[in-house]
């Protein structure tokens, strides 16, 4: 009697994609926010305009992050649809 080769679980691909999305989206939010906060704090101290620059740069970081997230969500949506094909 021959043993059939075990078929790899299809759940593995979903888990890998989920972790990939989580890390990618996390960095897409954290990097612009941290950069904006650091630069805003520096500019506020340099020009004595607290909290003007930090607020402006954090709002800008929010808009940039939102655009990045929307673009990546569309790309990951297509990748998710093609997972079982």
FENBELKA-V484758 format. One line per field, one symbol per residue. ss: DSSP state (a for helix, b for strand, c for the rest). psi: psi as a letter, one per 30 degrees, with the letter a starting at -180 (. if undefined). burial: I if it has 16 or more other C-alpha atoms within 10 Angstrom, else O. Layout:
ss: ???
psi: ???
burial: ???
This chain:
ss: ccccccccccaaaaaaaaaaaaaaaaaaaaaaaaaaaaaaaaaaaaaccccaaaaaaaaaaaaaaaaaaaaaaaaaaaaaacccc
psi: kkkkkkkkkffeeeeeeeeeeeeeeeefeeeeeeeeeeeeeeeeeeghhkgeeeeeeeeeeeeeeeeeeeeeeeefeeeeegef.
burial: OOOOOOOOOOOOOOOOOOOOOOOOIOOIIOOIIOOIIOIIIOIIOOOOOOOOIIIOIIOOIIOOIOOOIOOIOOOIOOOOOOOOO
